[in-house]
Amino acid sequence: MNAVEALRALAQERRLALFRLLVRCGDEGMAAGELARHMGVPHNTMSSQLAILARAGLVTAHREGRSIRYRVDLEGTRALLGFLTEDCCQGRPELCTPLAAGCETAQRTTQ
């Protein structure tokens, strides 16, 4: 996982919204065409945005017949979050408890 590449991918407003939509979709994910319609962008634009997120290790693609279904890459996302919080709280993990609890709550609401 390249944190700079992942953060660069998320730094664009449309890609961040796309990533957050896929987080809400959970393990089911969403087909590329559905994503394009939901986001209101042309298919080729959506393909470019998804390719950037995939190269950054934040989404995965799986072919289902004639369409491609995208999902959040949980391993890549966890690696980014782990990198961002690696040295959290100067060795005082009790200070990070609210952050960890917030992540667990967010994960339960997206499932």
TAQUIUR-V628175 format. One record per run of one state. SS is the DSSP state (@ for helix, = for strand, . for the rest). FROM is the first residue (numbers start at 1). TO is the last residue. If there is no record, write none. Layout:
ss=<SS & SS>
from=<FROM & FROM>
to=<TO & TO>
This chain:
ss=<. & @ & . & @ & . & = & @ & . & @ & . & = & . & = & . & @ & . & @ & . & @ & . & @ & .>
from=<1 & 3 & 11 & 13 & 29 & 30 & 32 & 40 & 43 & 56 & 59 & 65 & 67 & 73 & 74 & 86 & 88 & 92 & 93 & 96 & 97 & 111>
to=<2 & 10 & 12 & 28 & 29 & 31 & 39 & 42 & 55 & 58 & 64 & 66 & 72 & 73 & 85 & 87 & 91 & 92 & 95 & 96 & 110 & 111>
